[in-house]
């Protein structure tokens, strides 16, 4: 009787409570599994990244008004000493020449060779062989291995040998354009075409004086070199004939020494110099370039504005004094606007500093936004890793609880079966 009572208690409370407990744990494991799956799914969505907007450029402080130069101030400043006038007119900028470097021969692509040969043929018309034989043939001297006297007797070319000291123009064009990086014949043909166009503006007897300067000229890259050569040709058209060679050499050196803004200055010169008398243009060009290089610190807008303010005075100035008047206009302008120039430099410096600060703040904000974005990514990565562990633990727990519940159910059913058999035996007669 007591044993049946205990068995009933065991079936009612122990197995019942155990099964409820394990069901509760299984429910927690299932919830953990579902939560883990949700977190894993969430972690694969990219985190939001803070949008960074660069501050707009603020308006630049207006420059102070310039002190204008009057015509009578220029006229009163003009010197009477002709030597001084000529010295100012022929003012020049010191130009350093770049030395050529040798390069090794390499296999050549012959694409465009026919165009190159066509341009060389045109060059032969511009620089005829009969007028410039050494230019085409090259220069050198003969040596006589068996003695000069024997050669004079035999008159046989095998008794002497020609030693070339300077190659002909075709070889120089190929070698120098190679050194400048223009190795394709297509590029060489375009360059020789420009050489011809410039040489045609010069008296035939003087053309050999600049051909070598042309072949060695380069301005950064091929496109800029072609643009520069076109510009040199157009500039040459506005000078007197006797000034073209000097103007070409001067402007060529100016372009080489000012690769960033030289082209813009010379384009400006083409327009403004035509307001001067033709005989004054070369000197005016010298003065403009000298002024720009020495006093304007690459301020192209400043030299343009200042020079254009002078142009209306030209109609009231003697033709022979136009360029010298420009020089004194610049001097008077500088002396009257020295404080303004300093103020402009300070305004530009402050504005550039403000722009740098805007750029710096923008870069810092971008770095911070990127840092926050990476932190969020790392956080999601950690959550994903931890969620996989939770999912694994939940699955293991569910499997374990399932086995435990199955075992408890089997034990309970066996006990019930045994109790039923006992009760059945007792009820037999």
C-alpha positions as CSV (number, residue, x, y, z in Angstrom):
1,X,0.0,0.0,0.0
2,X,2.8,2.3,1.0
3,X,4.7,1.4,-2.1
4,X,1.8,2.2,-4.4
5,X,1.4,5.5,-2.7
6,X,5.1,6.4,-3.4
7,X,4.8,5.2,-7.0
8,X,1.8,7.5,-7.5
9,X,3.6,10.4,-6.0
10,X,6.6,9.7,-8.2
11,X,4.5,9.6,-11.4
12,X,2.5,12.6,-10.4
13,X,5.1,15.0,-9.1
14,X,8.6,13.9,-9.9
15,X,8.1,13.0,-13.6
16,X,5.5,15.7,-14.1
17,X,7.7,18.5,-12.6
18,X,10.8,17.1,-14.4
19,X,9.0,17.2,-17.7
20,X,7.7,20.7,-17.1
21,X,11.2,21.9,-16.1
22,X,12.8,20.4,-19.2
23,X,10.0,21.8,-21.4
24,X,10.7,25.2,-19.9
25,X,14.4,24.8,-20.6
26,X,13.6,23.7,-24.2
27,X,11.4,26.8,-24.7
28,X,14.3,29.0,-23.5
29,X,16.7,27.2,-25.9
30,X,14.2,27.7,-28.8
31,X,13.8,31.4,-28.0
32,X,17.6,31.7,-27.9
33,X,17.9,29.9,-31.2
34,X,15.3,32.2,-32.8
35,X,17.0,35.3,-31.3
36,X,20.4,34.1,-32.6
37,X,19.0,33.6,-36.1
38,X,17.5,37.1,-36.0
39,X,20.8,38.6,-34.9
40,X,22.8,36.8,-37.6
41,X,20.4,38.0,-40.2
42,X,20.6,41.6,-38.8
43,X,24.4,41.4,-38.8
44,X,24.5,40.8,-42.5
45,X,22.8,44.1,-43.3
46,X,25.5,46.8,-43.8
47,X,25.6,49.4,-41.0
48,X,24.6,52.9,-41.8
49,X,27.4,55.4,-42.5
50,X,27.2,59.0,-41.5
51,X,27.1,61.3,-44.5
52,X,29.7,64.0,-44.4
53,X,29.0,67.3,-46.3
54,X,31.8,69.6,-47.2
55,X,31.3,73.2,-46.1
56,X,30.7,75.6,-49.0
57,X,33.5,78.0,-49.9
58,X,32.8,81.3,-48.2
59,X,32.9,84.5,-50.2
60,X,36.3,86.0,-50.5
61,X,36.9,89.4,-48.9
62,X,36.9,92.1,-51.5
63,X,40.3,93.6,-52.5
64,X,40.9,97.2,-51.6
65,X,40.5,99.7,-54.4
66,X,43.7,100.3,-56.3
67,X,45.4,103.6,-56.7
68,X,45.2,104.5,-60.4
69,X,48.1,105.8,-62.4
70,X,47.5,109.0,-64.4
71,X,48.9,109.6,-67.9
72,X,50.8,112.7,-66.8
73,X,52.6,110.7,-64.1
74,X,53.8,108.3,-66.8
75,X,54.9,111.1,-69.2
76,X,56.8,112.9,-66.4
77,X,58.6,109.8,-65.5
78,X,59.9,109.0,-69.0
79,X,63.7,109.3,-69.2
80,X,65.4,111.3,-71.8
81,X,68.7,109.3,-71.8
82,X,68.6,107.1,-74.9
83,X,71.0,104.6,-73.4
84,X,68.8,104.1,-70.4
85,X,65.8,103.8,-72.7
86,X,67.4,101.1,-74.8
87,X,68.6,99.2,-71.6
88,X,65.0,99.1,-70.3
89,X,63.6,98.0,-73.7
90,X,66.0,95.1,-73.9
91,X,65.5,94.0,-70.4
92,X,65.5,90.2,-70.2
93,X,64.8,87.3,-67.9
94,X,67.7,85.0,-67.0
95,X,66.9,81.7,-68.5
96,X,68.7,78.5,-67.7
97,X,69.1,76.1,-70.5
98,X,68.5,72.4,-69.8
99,X,71.3,70.0,-70.8
100,X,70.4,67.2,-73.1
101,X,70.8,63.6,-71.9
102,X,71.6,60.7,-74.0
103,X,69.3,57.7,-74.3
104,X,69.8,54.2,-75.6
105,X,68.5,53.1,-79.0
106,X,65.4,50.9,-78.9
107,X,63.2,49.2,-81.5
108,X,61.0,51.7,-83.2
109,X,57.4,51.6,-84.2
110,X,57.2,52.7,-87.8
111,X,53.6,53.8,-87.7
112,X,53.3,57.2,-89.2
113,X,56.7,57.0,-90.9
114,X,55.3,58.1,-94.3
115,X,53.8,61.2,-92.7
116,X,57.2,61.9,-91.1
117,X,59.0,61.5,-94.4
118,X,56.5,63.8,-96.0
119,X,57.2,66.5,-93.4
120,X,60.9,66.0,-93.8
121,X,60.5,66.6,-97.5
122,X,58.7,69.9,-96.8
123,X,61.5,70.8,-94.4
124,X,64.0,70.3,-97.3
125,X,62.0,72.9,-99.2
126,X,62.2,75.2,-96.2
127,X,65.9,74.5,-95.6
128,X,67.2,73.7,-99.1
129,X,70.2,71.3,-99.3
130,X,72.1,73.7,-101.6
131,X,71.9,76.5,-99.0
132,X,72.6,74.4,-95.9
133,X,74.6,71.3,-97.0
134,X,76.2,70.7,-93.6
135,X,72.8,70.9,-91.9
136,X,71.6,67.9,-93.9
137,X,74.9,66.0,-94.4
138,X,76.3,66.5,-90.9
139,X,79.8,67.7,-90.0
140,X,83.0,65.8,-89.6
141,X,86.5,65.3,-91.0
142,X,88.6,62.8,-93.0
143,X,91.3,60.6,-91.6
144,X,94.0,58.9,-93.8
145,X,95.0,55.5,-92.4
146,X,97.8,55.2,-95.1
147,X,98.7,58.8,-95.2
148,X,97.1,61.8,-97.0
149,X,99.9,61.8,-99.6
150,X,99.0,58.3,-100.8
151,X,95.3,59.3,-101.1
152,X,96.2,62.3,-103.2
153,X,98.1,60.1,-105.6
154,X,95.6,57.2,-105.7
155,X,92.4,59.3,-105.4
156,X,90.7,56.2,-104.1
157,X,88.1,56.6,-101.3
158,X,89.3,53.4,-99.7
159,X,92.4,55.3,-98.6
160,X,90.5,57.7,-96.4
161,X,87.7,57.5,-93.8
162,X,85.1,60.1,-92.9
163,X,84.6,60.6,-89.1
164,X,81.3,62.4,-88.3
165,X,81.4,64.8,-85.4
166,X,77.8,66.1,-85.8
167,X,75.0,64.1,-87.4
168,X,72.6,65.6,-90.0
169,X,69.3,67.3,-89.1
170,X,67.2,64.2,-89.7
171,X,69.2,62.2,-87.1
172,X,69.1,65.1,-84.7
173,X,65.3,65.5,-85.0
174,X,64.9,61.7,-84.3
175,X,67.3,61.7,-81.4
176,X,66.1,64.9,-79.8
177,X,62.5,64.1,-80.1
178,X,63.3,60.6,-78.7
179,X,65.0,62.3,-75.7
180,X,61.9,64.4,-75.2
181,X,59.7,61.2,-75.1
182,X,58.1,61.8,-78.5
183,X,59.1,58.4,-80.1
184,X,56.3,57.7,-82.5
185,X,56.7,58.9,-86.1
186,X,53.2,60.2,-85.9
187,X,54.2,62.6,-83.2
188,X,57.5,63.4,-84.9
189,X,55.5,64.3,-88.1
190,X,53.3,66.7,-86.2
191,X,56.3,68.4,-84.6
192,X,58.2,68.8,-87.9
193,X,55.1,70.3,-89.4
194,X,55.2,73.0,-86.7
195,X,58.9,73.5,-87.3
196,X,58.2,74.3,-90.9
197,X,55.4,76.7,-90.1
198,X,57.7,78.7,-87.8
199,X,60.7,78.6,-90.1
200,X,58.6,79.9,-93.0
201,X,58.1,83.2,-91.1
202,X,61.9,83.8,-90.9
203,X,64.3,84.9,-93.7
204,X,65.7,81.9,-95.4
205,X,69.3,82.8,-94.6
206,X,68.6,82.8,-90.8
207,X,66.4,79.7,-90.6
208,X,69.3,77.4,-89.6
209,X,69.8,79.6,-86.5
210,X,66.7,78.3,-84.7
211,X,66.1,74.8,-86.2
212,X,68.1,73.2,-83.4
213,X,66.2,75.2,-80.8
214,X,63.0,73.9,-82.3
215,X,64.1,70.2,-82.3
216,X,65.0,70.3,-78.6
217,X,61.9,72.1,-77.4
218,X,59.5,70.4,-75.1
219,X,56.8,71.7,-72.7
220,X,55.7,69.0,-70.3
221,X,53.9,66.6,-72.7
222,X,53.2,66.2,-76.4
223,X,49.9,68.1,-76.4
224,X,51.3,71.0,-74.5
225,X,54.4,71.1,-76.8
226,X,52.2,71.3,-79.9
227,X,50.1,74.0,-78.3
228,X,53.3,75.9,-77.4
229,X,54.7,75.6,-80.9
230,X,51.5,76.9,-82.4
231,X,51.6,79.8,-80.0
232,X,55.3,80.6,-80.8
233,X,54.3,80.7,-84.5
234,X,51.4,83.0,-83.9
235,X,53.5,85.3,-81.7
236,X,56.2,85.4,-84.4
237,X,53.7,86.9,-86.8
238,X,53.1,90.1,-84.7
239,X,56.8,91.1,-84.5
240,X,59.0,92.9,-86.9
241,X,61.0,90.6,-89.2
242,X,64.3,91.5,-87.6
243,X,62.9,90.6,-84.1
244,X,61.4,87.3,-84.9
245,X,64.4,85.1,-84.1
246,X,65.2,86.9,-80.8
247,X,61.5,86.9,-79.9
248,X,61.2,83.2,-80.6
249,X,64.2,82.3,-78.4
250,X,63.0,84.5,-75.6
251,X,59.4,83.1,-75.7
252,X,60.7,79.6,-76.1
253,X,62.8,79.9,-72.9
254,X,59.9,81.6,-71.1
255,X,57.7,78.6,-71.9
256,X,60.3,76.2,-70.7
257,X,60.9,78.0,-67.5
258,X,57.2,78.6,-66.8
259,X,55.5,75.3,-67.7
260,X,52.4,76.0,-65.7
261,X,51.4,79.5,-66.7
262,X,53.7,80.4,-69.6
263,X,51.2,79.5,-72.2
264,X,48.5,81.7,-70.6
265,X,50.8,84.7,-70.4
266,X,51.9,84.4,-74.1
267,X,48.2,84.0,-75.2
268,X,47.5,87.3,-73.3
269,X,50.5,88.9,-75.0
270,X,49.2,88.0,-78.5
271,X,46.1,90.0,-77.7
272,X,47.6,92.9,-75.9
273,X,50.8,93.5,-77.9
274,X,48.7,94.2,-81.0
275,X,47.7,97.5,-79.4
276,X,51.3,98.6,-79.5
277,X,53.1,99.8,-82.6
278,X,54.8,96.9,-84.3
279,X,58.3,98.2,-83.6
280,X,57.5,98.4,-79.9
281,X,56.0,95.0,-79.4
282,X,59.2,93.1,-78.8
283,X,60.3,95.5,-76.0
284,X,56.8,95.5,-74.5
285,X,56.9,91.7,-74.4
286,X,60.2,91.8,-72.6
287,X,58.8,94.3,-70.0
288,X,55.6,92.3,-69.4
289,X,57.4,89.0,-68.9
290,X,60.0,90.7,-66.6
291,X,57.3,92.3,-64.6
292,X,55.3,89.1,-64.2
293,X,58.2,86.9,-63.2
294,X,59.7,89.4,-60.7
295,X,56.7,91.1,-59.1
296,X,53.5,89.1,-59.5
297,X,54.2,85.7,-58.0
298,X,52.2,83.8,-60.6
299,X,49.2,86.2,-60.2
300,X,48.1,86.0,-63.9
301,X,44.9,87.9,-63.2
302,X,46.8,90.8,-61.6
303,X,49.2,91.3,-64.5
304,X,46.3,91.2,-67.0
305,X,44.2,93.7,-65.1
306,X,47.1,96.1,-64.6
307,X,48.3,95.9,-68.2
308,X,44.8,96.4,-69.7
309,X,44.4,99.5,-67.5
310,X,47.5,100.9,-69.3
311,X,46.3,100.2,-72.9
312,X,44.0,103.3,-73.2
313,X,47.0,105.5,-72.7
314,X,48.8,104.2,-75.8
315,X,46.9,106.6,-78.2
316,X,48.3,109.6,-76.3
317,X,51.9,108.3,-76.1
318,X,54.6,108.7,-78.8
319,X,55.0,105.5,-80.7
320,X,58.7,105.3,-79.9
321,X,58.0,105.5,-76.2
322,X,55.1,103.1,-75.8
323,X,57.1,100.2,-74.3
324,X,59.2,102.4,-72.0
325,X,56.0,104.1,-70.9
326,X,54.6,100.6,-70.0
327,X,57.7,100.0,-67.9
328,X,57.2,103.3,-65.9
329,X,53.5,102.6,-65.6
330,X,54.3,99.4,-63.8
331,X,56.9,101.1,-61.6
332,X,54.5,104.0,-60.6
333,X,51.7,101.5,-60.1
334,X,53.8,99.4,-57.7
335,X,54.9,102.4,-55.7
336,X,51.3,103.7,-55.3
337,X,49.9,100.3,-54.5
338,X,52.5,98.8,-52.3
339,X,50.2,98.7,-49.3
340,X,47.3,97.4,-51.4
341,X,49.6,94.5,-52.7
342,X,50.4,93.6,-49.1
343,X,46.7,93.7,-48.2
344,X,45.8,91.5,-51.1
345,X,48.5,89.0,-50.2
346,X,47.1,89.0,-46.6
347,X,43.5,88.5,-47.9
348,X,44.7,85.7,-50.2
349,X,46.7,84.1,-47.4
350,X,43.7,84.2,-45.0
351,X,41.3,82.9,-47.6
352,X,43.7,80.1,-48.6
353,X,44.1,79.2,-44.9
354,X,40.3,79.1,-44.5
355,X,40.0,76.9,-47.5
356,X,42.7,74.6,-46.1
357,X,40.8,74.5,-42.8
358,X,37.5,73.6,-44.6
359,X,39.4,70.8,-46.4
360,X,41.0,69.6,-43.2
361,X,37.7,69.6,-41.3
362,X,36.1,67.7,-44.1
363,X,38.9,65.1,-44.2
364,X,38.7,64.7,-40.4
365,X,34.9,64.3,-40.6
366,X,35.3,61.7,-43.3
367,X,37.9,59.8,-41.2
368,X,35.6,59.9,-38.2
369,X,32.6,58.7,-40.2
370,X,34.7,55.9,-41.7
371,X,36.0,55.0,-38.2
372,X,32.5,54.9,-36.8
373,X,31.4,52.8,-39.8
374,X,34.2,50.3,-39.2
375,X,33.4,50.1,-35.5
376,X,29.8,49.3,-36.3
377,X,30.9,46.7,-38.8
378,X,33.2,45.2,-36.2
379,X,30.4,45.3,-33.6
380,X,28.0,43.5,-36.0
381,X,30.7,40.9,-36.7
382,X,31.2,40.2,-33.0
383,X,27.4,40.0,-32.5
384,X,27.2,37.5,-35.4
385,X,30.0,35.4,-34.0
386,X,28.4,35.3,-30.5
387,X,25.0,34.5,-32.1
388,X,26.5,31.5,-33.9
389,X,27.6,30.3,-30.5
390,X,24.2,30.9,-29.0
391,X,22.5,29.1,-31.9
392,X,24.9,26.1,-31.5
393,X,24.3,26.0,-27.7
394,X,20.6,26.3,-28.2
395,X,20.5,23.4,-30.7
396,X,22.7,21.3,-28.4
397,X,20.4,22.1,-25.5
398,X,17.3,21.2,-27.5
399,X,18.8,17.9,-28.5
400,X,19.9,17.1,-25.0
401,X,16.5,18.0,-23.5
402,X,14.7,15.9,-26.2
403,X,16.8,12.9,-25.1
404,X,16.1,13.6,-21.4
405,X,12.4,13.9,-22.0
406,X,12.4,10.8,-24.1
407,X,14.2,8.9,-21.4
408,X,11.8,10.2,-18.7
409,X,8.8,9.3,-20.7
410,X,10.2,5.7,-21.3
411,X,10.8,5.3,-17.5
412,X,7.4,6.6,-16.6
413,X,5.7,4.3,-19.1
414,X,7.6,1.3,-17.9
415,X,6.6,2.1,-14.3
416,X,3.0,2.5,-15.4
417,X,3.2,-0.8,-17.2
418,X,4.7,-2.5,-14.2
419,X,2.0,-1.0,-11.9
420,X,-0.7,-2.2,-14.2
421,X,0.7,-5.7,-14.2
422,X,0.8,-5.7,-10.4
423,X,-2.7,-4.5,-10.1
424,X,-3.8,-7.1,-12.6
425,X,-2.2,-9.9,-10.6
426,X,-3.9,-8.8,-7.4
427,X,-7.3,-8.8,-9.0
428,X,-7.1,-12.4,-10.1
429,X,-9.1,-15.0,-8.0
